[in-house]
Amino acid sequence: MRTMQQTTDRVFSEAWMVSTAAIHTAVQKIKTMMRALINRYRAQSLLELDDHLMNDIGLSREELQRGLREGSYLRDPTLRLAEYARERAKKQMSKLSLG
């Protein structure tokens, strides 16, 4: 009887750990999707800026629109927009150093 109880306890314990890990993974995926949607919404609001302000943050309107179009709707566009801004800054710095 004791062996049966120990086996049952172990099985339920393992099932609980698997369930907890699955729930944690699901919650993390939902959080990632929500963050992507929020960042997409915020990035879209940048379209309201004029071209001078867009230039100040290191993006062109075309880069912003391209970043919003790339990938799926649940993909965070701000990661790509940051890459565009870094590339633009590098180009500007090289022009200044060569200039």
NORNORZI-V39546 format. One record per residue. N is the residue number from 0. RES is the residue in one letter. SS is DSSP state (h for helix, s for strand, l for the rest). OMEGA is omega as a letter, one per 20 degrees, with the letter a starting at -180 (NA if undefined). D_FIRST is the distance of its C-alpha to the first C-alpha in whole Angstrom. Layout:
BEGIN
N&RES&SS&OMEGA&D_FIRST  N&RES&SS&OMEGA&D_FIRST
END
This chain:
BEGIN
0&M&l&a&0  1&R&h&r&4  2&T&h&r&5  3&M&h&r&5  4&Q&h&r&6  5&Q&h&r&9  6&T&h&r&10  7&T&h&r&11  8&D&h&a&12  9&R&h&a&14  10&V&h&r&15  11&F&h&r&17  12&S&h&r&18  13&E&h&r&20  14&A&h&r&21  15&W&h&r&22  16&M&h&r&24  17&V&h&r&26  18&S&h&r&27  19&T&h&r&28  20&A&h&r&30  21&A&h&r&32  22&I&h&r&33  23&H&h&r&34  24&T&h&r&36  25&A&h&r&37  26&V&h&r&39  27&Q&h&r&41  28&K&h&r&42  29&I&h&r&43  30&K&h&r&45  31&T&h&r&47  32&M&h&r&48  33&M&h&r&49  34&R&h&r&51  35&A&h&r&53  36&L&h&r&54  37&I&h&r&55  38&N&h&r&57  39&R&h&r&58  40&Y&h&r&60  41&R&h&r&61  42&A&h&r&63  43&Q&h&r&64  44&S&h&r&66  45&L&h&r&68  46&L&h&a&70  47&E&h&a&72  48&L&l&r&73  49&D&l&a&77  50&D&h&r&77  51&H&h&r&78  52&L&h&r&75  53&M&h&r&73  54&N&h&r&75  55&D&h&r&74  56&I&l&r&70  57&G&l&r&71  58&L&l&r&71  59&S&l&r&73  60&R&h&r&72  61&E&h&r&72  62&E&h&r&69  63&L&h&r&67  64&Q&h&r&68  65&R&h&r&67  66&G&h&r&64  67&L&h&a&63  68&R&h&a&63  69&E&l&r&61  70&G&l&a&58  71&S&l&a&55  72&Y&l&a&56  73&L&l&r&52  74&R&l&a&54  75&D&l&a&55  76&P&h&a&59  77&T&h&r&59  78&L&h&r&58  79&R&h&r&61  80&L&h&r&63  81&A&h&r&63  82&E&h&r&63  83&Y&h&a&67  84&A&h&r&68  85&R&h&r&67  86&E&h&a&69  87&R&h&r&72  88&A&h&r&72  89&K&h&r&72  90&K&h&a&75  91&Q&h&r&77  92&M&h&r&76  93&S&h&r&78  94&K&h&a&81  95&L&h&a&81  96&S&h&r&81  97&L&h&a&83  98&G&l&NA&86
END
